[in-house]
Amino acid sequence: MKKYLGEFEELVLLTVSMLGDDAYGVAIKEALQEKANRTITIGSLHSTIARLEEKGLLESWLGEATAVRGGRKKRYFKLTADAVQVLQHIKSLRDDLWSLSNLGTEPI
């Protein structure tokens, strides 16, 4: 299985994994902004999430309606088994490349 991820896609998947059962749009956006120290628009996040669902790397479902959201439901996300495999492959590749690089061993 070959699925290629951009940097932002990888960050979104890792954030969904980190949030577990609390992975919904606003929570993903806020966690990403905090961890990556960058501004993220909800539009860019939603288009990335849609692309990841099309690739079969994310699944979503609607939670219960809440009064806090005016009766609207939250859409929650979780990684698919394919997403876990892709992320593990990327980590392994990065680890291999880091171990072969001169970064950290020679002055820049």
Biopython code that builds the backbone (N, CA, C, O; Angstrom):
import numpy as np
from Bio.PDB.StructureBuilder import StructureBuilder

atoms = [
    (1, "MET", "N", (0.837, -1.164, 0.000)),
    (1, "MET", "CA", (0.000, 0.000, 0.000)),
    (1, "MET", "C", (0.892, 1.240, 0.000)),
    (1, "MET", "O", (1.700, 1.438, 0.907)),
    (2, "LYS", "N", (0.733, 2.069, -1.028)),
    (2, "LYS", "CA", (1.500, 3.298, -1.092)),
    (2, "LYS", "C", (0.540, 4.466, -1.005)),
    (2, "LYS", "O", (-0.273, 4.699, -1.900)),
    (3, "LYS", "N", (0.651, 5.179, 0.073)),
    (3, "LYS", "CA", (-0.120, 6.406, 0.246)),
    (3, "LYS", "C", (0.869, 7.464, 0.672)),
    (3, "LYS", "O", (1.648, 7.269, 1.605)),
    (4, "TYR", "N", (0.832, 8.574, -0.013)),
    (4, "TYR", "CA", (1.772, 9.636, 0.278)),
    (4, "TYR", "C", (1.077, 10.726, 1.066)),
    (4, "TYR", "O", (-0.082, 11.054, 0.811)),
    (5, "LEU", "N", (1.795, 11.282, 2.025)),
    (5, "LEU", "CA", (1.246, 12.329, 2.870)),
    (5, "LEU", "C", (2.093, 13.584, 2.773)),
    (5, "LEU", "O", (3.321, 13.527, 2.700)),
    (6, "GLY", "N", (1.417, 14.707, 2.773)),
    (6, "GLY", "CA", (2.101, 15.969, 2.933)),
    (6, "GLY", "C", (2.354, 16.199, 4.414)),
    (6, "GLY", "O", (1.827, 15.481, 5.264)),
    (7, "GLU", "N", (3.157, 17.195, 4.711)),
    (7, "GLU", "CA", (3.495, 17.480, 6.106)),
    (7, "GLU", "C", (2.246, 17.774, 6.940)),
    (7, "GLU", "O", (2.093, 17.242, 8.040)),
    (8, "PHE", "N", (1.354, 18.624, 6.415)),
    (8, "PHE", "CA", (0.161, 18.994, 7.170)),
    (8, "PHE", "C", (-0.754, 17.790, 7.374)),
    (8, "PHE", "O", (-1.356, 17.644, 8.438)),
    (9, "GLU", "N", (-0.864, 16.930, 6.368)),
    (9, "GLU", "CA", (-1.673, 15.712, 6.510)),
    (9, "GLU", "C", (-1.119, 14.841, 7.631)),
    (9, "GLU", "O", (-1.871, 14.312, 8.449)),
    (10, "GLU", "N", (0.194, 14.698, 7.660)),
    (10, "GLU", "CA", (0.824, 13.898, 8.713)),
    (10, "GLU", "C", (0.541, 14.502, 10.088)),
    (10, "GLU", "O", (0.227, 13.779, 11.033)),
    (11, "LEU", "N", (0.652, 15.821, 10.198)),
    (11, "LEU", "CA", (0.387, 16.483, 11.475)),
    (11, "LEU", "C", (-1.063, 16.301, 11.905)),
    (11, "LEU", "O", (-1.334, 16.089, 13.086)),
    (12, "VAL", "N", (-1.983, 16.380, 10.973)),
    (12, "VAL", "CA", (-3.405, 16.187, 11.298)),
    (12, "VAL", "C", (-3.631, 14.765, 11.805)),
    (12, "VAL", "O", (-4.297, 14.577, 12.823)),
    (13, "LEU", "N", (-3.094, 13.772, 11.120)),
    (13, "LEU", "CA", (-3.267, 12.381, 11.560)),
    (13, "LEU", "C", (-2.675, 12.154, 12.946)),
    (13, "LEU", "O", (-3.292, 11.504, 13.790)),
    (14, "LEU", "N", (-1.497, 12.681, 13.175)),
    (14, "LEU", "CA", (-0.866, 12.512, 14.485)),
    (14, "LEU", "C", (-1.668, 13.215, 15.582)),
    (14, "LEU", "O", (-1.757, 12.720, 16.706)),
    (15, "THR", "N", (-2.243, 14.354, 15.257)),
    (15, "THR", "CA", (-3.058, 15.081, 16.234)),
    (15, "THR", "C", (-4.342, 14.319, 16.539)),
    (15, "THR", "O", (-4.762, 14.254, 17.694)),
    (16, "VAL", "N", (-4.965, 13.747, 15.523)),
    (16, "VAL", "CA", (-6.165, 12.919, 15.741)),
    (16, "VAL", "C", (-5.811, 11.759, 16.664)),
    (16, "VAL", "O", (-6.563, 11.442, 17.586)),
    (17, "SER", "N", (-4.682, 11.136, 16.420)),
    (17, "SER", "CA", (-4.241, 10.032, 17.268)),
    (17, "SER", "C", (-4.026, 10.504, 18.709)),
    (17, "SER", "O", (-4.427, 9.830, 19.658)),
    (18, "MET", "N", (-3.395, 11.661, 18.858)),
    (18, "MET", "CA", (-3.109, 12.210, 20.179)),
    (18, "MET", "C", (-4.399, 12.510, 20.946)),
    (18, "MET", "O", (-4.479, 12.253, 22.147)),
    (19, "LEU", "N", (-5.406, 13.052, 20.256)),
    (19, "LEU", "CA", (-6.652, 13.451, 20.916)),
    (19, "LEU", "C", (-7.574, 12.282, 21.226)),
    (19, "LEU", "O", (-8.437, 12.390, 22.097)),
    (20, "GLY", "N", (-7.407, 11.171, 20.529)),
    (20, "GLY", "CA", (-8.241, 9.997, 20.795)),
    (20, "GLY", "C", (-9.719, 10.290, 20.614)),
    (20, "GLY", "O", (-10.133, 10.782, 19.565)),
    (21, "ASP", "N", (-10.522, 9.988, 21.641)),
    (21, "ASP", "CA", (-11.975, 10.153, 21.559)),
    (21, "ASP", "C", (-12.428, 11.612, 21.492)),
    (21, "ASP", "O", (-13.604, 11.879, 21.245)),
    (22, "ASP", "N", (-11.514, 12.555, 21.708)),
    (22, "ASP", "CA", (-11.852, 13.977, 21.660)),
    (22, "ASP", "C", (-11.433, 14.629, 20.348)),
    (22, "ASP", "O", (-11.313, 15.852, 20.281)),
    (23, "ALA", "N", (-11.210, 13.837, 19.309)),
    (23, "ALA", "CA", (-10.737, 14.371, 18.024)),
    (23, "ALA", "C", (-11.910, 14.857, 17.183)),
    (23, "ALA", "O", (-12.542, 14.075, 16.473)),
    (24, "TYR", "N", (-12.194, 16.147, 17.267)),
    (24, "TYR", "CA", (-13.192, 16.792, 16.416)),
    (24, "TYR", "C", (-12.576, 18.101, 15.931)),
    (24, "TYR", "O", (-11.551, 18.532, 16.459)),
    (25, "GLY", "N", (-13.181, 18.729, 14.946)),
    (25, "GLY", "CA", (-12.592, 19.855, 14.233)),
    (25, "GLY", "C", (-11.891, 20.904, 15.073)),
    (25, "GLY", "O", (-10.696, 21.141, 14.897)),
    (26, "VAL", "N", (-12.617, 21.539, 15.987)),
    (26, "VAL", "CA", (-12.039, 22.635, 16.776)),
    (26, "VAL", "C", (-10.914, 22.126, 17.674)),
    (26, "VAL", "O", (-9.893, 22.797, 17.819)),
    (27, "ALA", "N", (-11.084, 20.964, 18.272)),
    (27, "ALA", "CA", (-10.040, 20.413, 19.142)),
    (27, "ALA", "C", (-8.771, 20.107, 18.341)),
    (27, "ALA", "O", (-7.661, 20.356, 18.812)),
    (28, "ILE", "N", (-8.938, 19.571, 17.139)),
    (28, "ILE", "CA", (-7.787, 19.275, 16.274)),
    (28, "ILE", "C", (-7.077, 20.577, 15.921)),
    (28, "ILE", "O", (-5.852, 20.661, 16.006)),
    (29, "LYS", "N", (-7.840, 21.588, 15.526)),
    (29, "LYS", "CA", (-7.282, 22.889, 15.150)),
    (29, "LYS", "C", (-6.502, 23.505, 16.311)),
    (29, "LYS", "O", (-5.367, 23.945, 16.130)),
    (30, "GLU", "N", (-7.098, 23.540, 17.488)),
    (30, "GLU", "CA", (-6.444, 24.150, 18.647)),
    (30, "GLU", "C", (-5.183, 23.391, 19.053)),
    (30, "GLU", "O", (-4.161, 24.006, 19.360)),
    (31, "ALA", "N", (-5.247, 22.069, 19.057)),
    (31, "ALA", "CA", (-4.077, 21.274, 19.431)),
    (31, "ALA", "C", (-2.942, 21.459, 18.424)),
    (31, "ALA", "O", (-1.779, 21.582, 18.807)),
    (32, "LEU", "N", (-3.288, 21.478, 17.144)),
    (32, "LEU", "CA", (-2.272, 21.684, 16.104)),
    (32, "LEU", "C", (-1.620, 23.057, 16.226)),
    (32, "LEU", "O", (-0.401, 23.186, 16.122)),
    (33, "GLN", "N", (-2.435, 24.070, 16.444)),
    (33, "GLN", "CA", (-1.893, 25.420, 16.585)),
    (33, "GLN", "C", (-0.932, 25.496, 17.764)),
    (33, "GLN", "O", (0.127, 26.116, 17.666)),
    (34, "GLU", "N", (-1.300, 24.869, 18.875)),
    (34, "GLU", "CA", (-0.462, 24.892, 20.068)),
    (34, "GLU", "C", (0.839, 24.113, 19.856)),
    (34, "GLU", "O", (1.924, 24.616, 20.146)),
    (35, "LYS", "N", (0.723, 22.906, 19.358)),
    (35, "LYS", "CA", (1.904, 22.044, 19.217)),
    (35, "LYS", "C", (2.833, 22.505, 18.102)),
    (35, "LYS", "O", (4.054, 22.465, 18.257)),
    (36, "ALA", "N", (2.263, 22.948, 16.967)),
    (36, "ALA", "CA", (3.087, 23.333, 15.818)),
    (36, "ALA", "C", (3.442, 24.816, 15.840)),
    (36, "ALA", "O", (4.247, 25.283, 15.035)),
    (37, "ASN", "N", (2.834, 25.550, 16.769)),
    (37, "ASN", "CA", (3.083, 26.985, 16.888)),
    (37, "ASN", "C", (2.882, 27.702, 15.555)),
    (37, "ASN", "O", (3.721, 28.486, 15.113)),
    (38, "ARG", "N", (1.730, 27.404, 14.924)),
    (38, "ARG", "CA", (1.391, 28.062, 13.673)),
    (38, "ARG", "C", (-0.114, 28.248, 13.583)),
    (38, "ARG", "O", (-0.886, 27.506, 14.190)),
    (39, "THR", "N", (-0.514, 29.247, 12.821)),
    (39, "THR", "CA", (-1.929, 29.543, 12.655)),
    (39, "THR", "C", (-2.527, 28.604, 11.623)),
    (39, "THR", "O", (-1.967, 28.395, 10.547)),
    (40, "ILE", "N", (-3.679, 28.043, 11.973)),
    (40, "ILE", "CA", (-4.360, 27.100, 11.082)),
    (40, "ILE", "C", (-5.784, 27.580, 10.901)),
    (40, "ILE", "O", (-6.475, 27.867, 11.878)),
    (41, "THR", "N", (-6.225, 27.669, 9.663)),
    (41, "THR", "CA", (-7.613, 28.055, 9.417)),
    (41, "THR", "C", (-8.481, 26.802, 9.439)),
    (41, "THR", "O", (-8.039, 25.708, 9.089)),
    (42, "ILE", "N", (-9.714, 26.994, 9.855)),
    (42, "ILE", "CA", (-10.636, 25.859, 9.903)),
    (42, "ILE", "C", (-10.888, 25.330, 8.491)),
    (42, "ILE", "O", (-11.128, 24.137, 8.307)),
    (43, "GLY", "N", (-10.833, 26.219, 7.491)),
    (43, "GLY", "CA", (-11.031, 25.802, 6.099)),
    (43, "GLY", "C", (-9.934, 24.877, 5.613)),
    (43, "GLY", "O", (-10.210, 23.864, 4.970)),
    (44, "SER", "N", (-8.679, 25.223, 5.918)),
    (44, "SER", "CA", (-7.573, 24.354, 5.488)),
    (44, "SER", "C", (-7.629, 23.021, 6.210)),
    (44, "SER", "O", (-7.311, 21.981, 5.634)),
    (45, "LEU", "N", (-8.036, 23.053, 7.476)),
    (45, "LEU", "CA", (-8.164, 21.809, 8.229)),
    (45, "LEU", "C", (-9.267, 20.936, 7.639)),
    (45, "LEU", "O", (-9.074, 19.734, 7.454)),
    (46, "HIS", "N", (-10.424, 21.533, 7.342)),
    (46, "HIS", "CA", (-11.529, 20.751, 6.797)),
    (46, "HIS", "C", (-11.192, 20.148, 5.432)),
    (46, "HIS", "O", (-11.554, 19.004, 5.158)),
    (47, "SER", "N", (-10.502, 20.908, 4.572)),
    (47, "SER", "CA", (-10.153, 20.347, 3.264)),
    (47, "SER", "C", (-9.136, 19.213, 3.415)),
    (47, "SER", "O", (-9.181, 18.234, 2.669)),
    (48, "THR", "N", (-8.228, 19.343, 4.371)),
    (48, "THR", "CA", (-7.250, 18.281, 4.624)),
    (48, "THR", "C", (-7.942, 17.044, 5.184)),
    (48, "THR", "O", (-7.644, 15.923, 4.771)),
    (49, "ILE", "N", (-8.854, 17.239, 6.112)),
    (49, "ILE", "CA", (-9.600, 16.112, 6.684)),
    (49, "ILE", "C", (-10.396, 15.399, 5.590)),
    (49, "ILE", "O", (-10.424, 14.169, 5.549)),
    (50, "ALA", "N", (-11.040, 16.158, 4.707)),
    (50, "ALA", "CA", (-11.805, 15.542, 3.609)),
    (50, "ALA", "C", (-10.894, 14.717, 2.714)),
    (50, "ALA", "O", (-11.258, 13.617, 2.299)),
    (51, "ARG", "N", (-9.712, 15.242, 2.414)),
    (51, "ARG", "CA", (-8.743, 14.519, 1.578)),
    (51, "ARG", "C", (-8.287, 13.228, 2.277)),
    (51, "ARG", "O", (-8.157, 12.184, 1.637)),
    (52, "LEU", "N", (-8.046, 13.305, 3.592)),
    (52, "LEU", "CA", (-7.614, 12.123, 4.340)),
    (52, "LEU", "C", (-8.724, 11.071, 4.405)),
    (52, "LEU", "O", (-8.444, 9.872, 4.396)),
    (53, "GLU", "N", (-9.969, 11.510, 4.469)),
    (53, "GLU", "CA", (-11.088, 10.555, 4.421)),
    (53, "GLU", "C", (-11.162, 9.905, 3.046)),
    (53, "GLU", "O", (-11.398, 8.701, 2.942)),
    (54, "GLU", "N", (-10.961, 10.692, 1.986)),
    (54, "GLU", "CA", (-10.975, 10.141, 0.621)),
    (54, "GLU", "C", (-9.863, 9.111, 0.430)),
    (54, "GLU", "O", (-10.046, 8.126, -0.285)),
    (55, "LYS", "N", (-8.717, 9.335, 1.062)),
    (55, "LYS", "CA", (-7.590, 8.404, 0.975)),
    (55, "LYS", "C", (-7.798, 7.170, 1.853)),
    (55, "LYS", "O", (-7.002, 6.233, 1.803)),
    (56, "GLY", "N", (-8.854, 7.166, 2.649)),
    (56, "GLY", "CA", (-9.123, 6.024, 3.525)),
    (56, "GLY", "C", (-8.284, 6.030, 4.784)),
    (56, "GLY", "O", (-8.067, 4.977, 5.384)),
    (57, "LEU", "N", (-7.804, 7.202, 5.201)),
    (57, "LEU", "CA", (-6.936, 7.290, 6.368)),
    (57, "LEU", "C", (-7.649, 7.811, 7.612)),
    (57, "LEU", "O", (-7.138, 7.683, 8.725)),
    (58, "LEU", "N", (-8.823, 8.395, 7.425)),
    (58, "LEU", "CA", (-9.642, 8.863, 8.541)),
    (58, "LEU", "C", (-11.059, 8.359, 8.373)),
    (58, "LEU", "O", (-11.561, 8.239, 7.256)),
    (59, "GLU", "N", (-11.703, 8.062, 9.501)),
    (59, "GLU", "CA", (-13.117, 7.749, 9.538)),
    (59, "GLU", "C", (-13.778, 8.797, 10.420)),
    (59, "GLU", "O", (-13.153, 9.321, 11.342)),
    (60, "SER", "N", (-15.043, 9.104, 10.139)),
    (60, "SER", "CA", (-15.736, 10.081, 10.967)),
    (60, "SER", "C", (-17.142, 9.610, 11.293)),
    (60, "SER", "O", (-17.703, 8.748, 10.617)),
    (61, "TRP", "N", (-17.695, 10.193, 12.340)),
    (61, "TRP", "CA", (-19.067, 9.926, 12.748)),
    (61, "TRP", "C", (-19.570, 11.139, 13.525)),
    (61, "TRP", "O", (-18.786, 11.932, 14.046)),
    (62, "LEU", "N", (-20.883, 11.263, 13.590)),
    (62, "LEU", "CA", (-21.497, 12.366, 14.323)),
    (62, "LEU", "C", (-21.778, 11.955, 15.754)),
    (62, "LEU", "O", (-22.311, 10.877, 16.017)),
    (63, "GLY", "N", (-21.407, 12.839, 16.679)),
    (63, "GLY", "CA", (-21.715, 12.625, 18.088)),
    (63, "GLY", "C", (-23.133, 13.101, 18.382)),
    (63, "GLY", "O", (-23.897, 13.429, 17.474)),
    (64, "GLU", "N", (-23.461, 13.132, 19.645)),
    (64, "GLU", "CA", (-24.786, 13.581, 20.061)),
    (64, "GLU", "C", (-24.882, 15.105, 20.001)),
    (64, "GLU", "O", (-23.880, 15.807, 20.137)),
    (65, "ALA", "N", (-26.080, 15.596, 19.798)),
    (65, "ALA", "CA", (-26.319, 17.043, 19.815)),
    (65, "ALA", "C", (-26.155, 17.556, 21.242)),
    (65, "ALA", "O", (-26.512, 16.880, 22.207)),
    (66, "THR", "N", (-25.605, 18.768, 21.355)),
    (66, "THR", "CA", (-25.422, 19.362, 22.679)),
    (66, "THR", "C", (-26.028, 20.755, 22.703)),
    (66, "THR", "O", (-26.070, 21.445, 21.684)),
    (67, "ALA", "N", (-26.498, 21.159, 23.878)),
    (67, "ALA", "CA", (-27.072, 22.491, 24.045)),
    (67, "ALA", "C", (-26.008, 23.566, 23.838)),
    (67, "ALA", "O", (-26.302, 24.647, 23.329)),
    (68, "VAL", "N", (-24.777, 23.266, 24.231)),
    (68, "VAL", "CA", (-23.673, 24.219, 24.086)),
    (68, "VAL", "C", (-23.494, 24.608, 22.623)),
    (68, "VAL", "O", (-23.136, 25.749, 22.330)),
    (69, "ARG", "N", (-23.734, 23.698, 21.718)),
    (69, "ARG", "CA", (-23.574, 23.955, 20.283)),
    (69, "ARG", "C", (-24.909, 24.276, 19.612)),
    (69, "ARG", "O", (-25.039, 24.147, 18.395)),
    (70, "GLY", "N", (-25.887, 24.686, 20.391)),
    (70, "GLY", "CA", (-27.195, 25.035, 19.827)),
    (70, "GLY", "C", (-27.904, 23.846, 19.209)),
    (70, "GLY", "O", (-28.657, 24.000, 18.248)),
    (71, "GLY", "N", (-27.670, 22.660, 19.753)),
    (71, "GLY", "CA", (-28.314, 21.459, 19.244)),
    (71, "GLY", "C", (-27.582, 20.796, 18.089)),
    (71, "GLY", "O", (-28.018, 19.763, 17.581)),
    (72, "ARG", "N", (-26.463, 21.394, 17.673)),
    (72, "ARG", "CA", (-25.693, 20.789, 16.562)),
    (72, "ARG", "C", (-24.811, 19.660, 17.089)),
    (72, "ARG", "O", (-24.424, 19.635, 18.257)),
    (73, "LYS", "N", (-24.512, 18.736, 16.195)),
    (73, "LYS", "CA", (-23.670, 17.587, 16.539)),
    (73, "LYS", "C", (-22.226, 17.852, 16.132)),
    (73, "LYS", "O", (-21.968, 18.557, 15.155)),
    (74, "LYS", "N", (-21.286, 17.286, 16.883)),
    (74, "LYS", "CA", (-19.869, 17.350, 16.521)),
    (74, "LYS", "C", (-19.533, 16.165, 15.635)),
    (74, "LYS", "O", (-20.056, 15.068, 15.830)),
    (75, "ARG", "N", (-18.654, 16.385, 14.656)),
    (75, "ARG", "CA", (-18.143, 15.292, 13.838)),
    (75, "ARG", "C", (-16.798, 14.878, 14.438)),
    (75, "ARG", "O", (-15.877, 15.687, 14.540)),
    (76, "TYR", "N", (-16.701, 13.620, 14.830)),
    (76, "TYR", "CA", (-15.485, 13.069, 15.431)),
    (76, "TYR", "C", (-14.711, 12.261, 14.392)),
    (76, "TYR", "O", (-15.277, 11.761, 13.420)),
    (77, "PHE", "N", (-13.406, 12.146, 14.622)),
    (77, "PHE", "CA", (-12.529, 11.464, 13.679)),
    (77, "PHE", "C", (-11.650, 10.447, 14.398)),
    (77, "PHE", "O", (-11.299, 10.606, 15.567)),
    (78, "LYS", "N", (-11.307, 9.390, 13.649)),
    (78, "LYS", "CA", (-10.328, 8.417, 14.157)),
    (78, "LYS", "C", (-9.515, 7.897, 12.983)),
    (78, "LYS", "O", (-9.954, 7.929, 11.834)),
    (79, "LEU", "N", (-8.324, 7.421, 13.301)),
    (79, "LEU", "CA", (-7.447, 6.855, 12.281)),
    (79, "LEU", "C", (-7.956, 5.493, 11.848)),
    (79, "LEU", "O", (-8.525, 4.748, 12.646)),
    (80, "THR", "N", (-7.750, 5.177, 10.591)),
    (80, "THR", "CA", (-8.017, 3.823, 10.103)),
    (80, "THR", "C", (-6.744, 2.996, 10.291)),
    (80, "THR", "O", (-5.685, 3.535, 10.611)),
    (81, "ALA", "N", (-6.858, 1.703, 10.093)),
    (81, "ALA", "CA", (-5.682, 0.826, 10.174)),
    (81, "ALA", "C", (-4.648, 1.231, 9.121)),
    (81, "ALA", "O", (-3.445, 1.167, 9.376)),
    (82, "ASP", "N", (-5.115, 1.650, 7.934)),
    (82, "ASP", "CA", (-4.190, 2.111, 6.896)),
    (82, "ASP", "C", (-3.398, 3.324, 7.361)),
    (82, "ASP", "O", (-2.204, 3.429, 7.082)),
    (83, "ALA", "N", (-4.051, 4.239, 8.068)),
    (83, "ALA", "CA", (-3.373, 5.440, 8.562)),
    (83, "ALA", "C", (-2.258, 5.071, 9.531)),
    (83, "ALA", "O", (-1.170, 5.645, 9.483)),
    (84, "VAL", "N", (-2.529, 4.119, 10.403)),
    (84, "VAL", "CA", (-1.515, 3.685, 11.371)),
    (84, "VAL", "C", (-0.306, 3.108, 10.628)),
    (84, "VAL", "O", (0.837, 3.404, 10.978)),
    (85, "GLN", "N", (-0.556, 2.290, 9.608)),
    (85, "GLN", "CA", (0.539, 1.708, 8.828)),
    (85, "GLN", "C", (1.335, 2.780, 8.108)),
    (85, "GLN", "O", (2.565, 2.734, 8.096)),
    (86, "VAL", "N", (0.648, 3.749, 7.503)),
    (86, "VAL", "CA", (1.332, 4.818, 6.778)),
    (86, "VAL", "C", (2.188, 5.641, 7.735)),
    (86, "VAL", "O", (3.336, 5.959, 7.425)),
    (87, "LEU", "N", (1.637, 5.985, 8.896)),
    (87, "LEU", "CA", (2.394, 6.774, 9.871)),
    (87, "LEU", "C", (3.605, 6.004, 10.403)),
    (87, "LEU", "O", (4.676, 6.581, 10.592)),
    (88, "GLN", "N", (3.435, 4.714, 10.642)),
    (88, "GLN", "CA", (4.566, 3.902, 11.109)),
    (88, "GLN", "C", (5.657, 3.836, 10.043)),
    (88, "GLN", "O", (6.846, 3.898, 10.359)),
    (89, "HIS", "N", (5.250, 3.711, 8.780)),
    (89, "HIS", "CA", (6.220, 3.683, 7.687)),
    (89, "HIS", "C", (6.974, 5.005, 7.597)),
    (89, "HIS", "O", (8.196, 5.015, 7.449)),
    (90, "ILE", "N", (6.255, 6.112, 7.686)),
    (90, "ILE", "CA", (6.890, 7.427, 7.613)),
    (90, "ILE", "C", (7.873, 7.608, 8.768)),
    (90, "ILE", "O", (8.981, 8.103, 8.564)),
    (91, "LYS", "N", (7.478, 7.214, 9.970)),
    (91, "LYS", "CA", (8.375, 7.344, 11.127)),
    (91, "LYS", "C", (9.627, 6.512, 10.931)),
    (91, "LYS", "O", (10.736, 6.974, 11.202)),
    (92, "SER", "N", (9.453, 5.290, 10.463)),
    (92, "SER", "CA", (10.602, 4.417, 10.225)),
    (92, "SER", "C", (11.540, 5.020, 9.186)),
    (92, "SER", "O", (12.758, 5.019, 9.368)),
    (93, "LEU", "N", (10.976, 5.533, 8.102)),
    (93, "LEU", "CA", (11.779, 6.165, 7.067)),
    (93, "LEU", "C", (12.531, 7.369, 7.614)),
    (93, "LEU", "O", (13.726, 7.525, 7.363)),
    (94, "ARG", "N", (11.839, 8.216, 8.356)),
    (94, "ARG", "CA", (12.482, 9.396, 8.942)),
    (94, "ARG", "C", (13.600, 8.989, 9.907)),
    (94, "ARG", "O", (14.690, 9.560, 9.883)),
    (95, "ASP", "N", (13.320, 7.999, 10.752)),
    (95, "ASP", "CA", (14.343, 7.532, 11.690)),
    (95, "ASP", "C", (15.585, 7.035, 10.949)),
    (95, "ASP", "O", (16.711, 7.338, 11.343)),
    (96, "ASP", "N", (15.375, 6.273, 9.877)),
    (96, "ASP", "CA", (16.496, 5.773, 9.075)),
    (96, "ASP", "C", (17.296, 6.926, 8.474)),
    (96, "ASP", "O", (18.525, 6.937, 8.539)),
    (97, "LEU", "N", (16.598, 7.884, 7.897)),
    (97, "LEU", "CA", (17.282, 9.014, 7.275)),
    (97, "LEU", "C", (18.022, 9.861, 8.307)),
    (97, "LEU", "O", (19.138, 10.312, 8.048)),
    (98, "TRP", "N", (17.415, 10.082, 9.469)),
    (98, "TRP", "CA", (18.100, 10.833, 10.523)),
    (98, "TRP", "C", (19.368, 10.101, 10.964)),
    (98, "TRP", "O", (20.408, 10.728, 11.169)),
    (99, "SER", "N", (19.284, 8.791, 11.110)),
    (99, "SER", "CA", (20.464, 8.037, 11.565)),
    (99, "SER", "C", (21.584, 8.068, 10.526)),
    (99, "SER", "O", (22.758, 7.950, 10.880)),
    (100, "LEU", "N", (21.238, 8.222, 9.273)),
    (100, "LEU", "CA", (22.245, 8.276, 8.206)),
    (100, "LEU", "C", (22.751, 9.680, 7.918)),
    (100, "LEU", "O", (23.758, 9.854, 7.231)),
    (101, "SER", "N", (22.056, 10.677, 8.440)),
    (101, "SER", "CA", (22.457, 12.063, 8.171)),
    (101, "SER", "C", (23.609, 12.475, 9.072)),
    (101, "SER", "O", (23.938, 11.798, 10.046)),
    (102, "ASN", "N", (24.201, 13.584, 8.728)),
    (102, "ASN", "CA", (25.286, 14.148, 9.534)),
    (102, "ASN", "C", (24.776, 15.159, 10.559)),
    (102, "ASN", "O", (25.557, 15.728, 11.322)),
    (103, "LEU", "N", (23.491, 15.374, 10.569)),
    (103, "LEU", "CA", (22.929, 16.351, 11.507)),
    (103, "LEU", "C", (23.114, 15.866, 12.934)),
    (103, "LEU", "O", (22.839, 14.709, 13.254)),
    (104, "GLY", "N", (23.571, 16.742, 13.764)),
    (104, "GLY", "CA", (23.779, 16.410, 15.161)),
    (104, "GLY", "C", (25.159, 15.844, 15.434)),
    (104, "GLY", "O", (25.578, 15.773, 16.590)),
    (105, "THR", "N", (25.880, 15.437, 14.387)),
    (105, "THR", "CA", (27.220, 14.888, 14.604)),
    (105, "THR", "C", (28.316, 15.818, 14.098)),
    (105, "THR", "O", (29.463, 15.732, 14.537)),
    (106, "GLU", "N", (27.963, 16.697, 13.184)),
    (106, "GLU", "CA", (28.953, 17.636, 12.657)),
    (106, "GLU", "C", (28.424, 19.048, 12.767)),
    (106, "GLU", "O", (27.222, 19.274, 12.632)),
    (107, "PRO", "N", (29.304, 19.998, 13.011)),
    (107, "PRO", "CA", (28.850, 21.386, 13.083)),
    (107, "PRO", "C", (28.311, 21.864, 11.744)),
    (107, "PRO", "O", (28.804, 21.491, 10.680)),
    (108, "ILE", "N", (27.302, 22.684, 11.830)),
    (108, "ILE", "CA", (26.706, 23.231, 10.599)),
    (108, "ILE", "C", (27.318, 24.574, 10.297)),
    (108, "ILE", "O", (26.959, 25.208, 9.305)),
]
sb = StructureBuilder()
sb.init_structure("model")
sb.init_model(0)
sb.init_chain("A")
sb.init_seg("    ")
for serial, (resi, resn, name, xyz) in enumerate(atoms, 1):
    if name == "N":
        sb.init_residue(resn, " ", resi, " ")
    sb.init_atom(name, np.array(xyz, "f"), 0.0, 1.0, " ", f" {name:<3s}", serial, name[0])
structure = sb.get_structure()
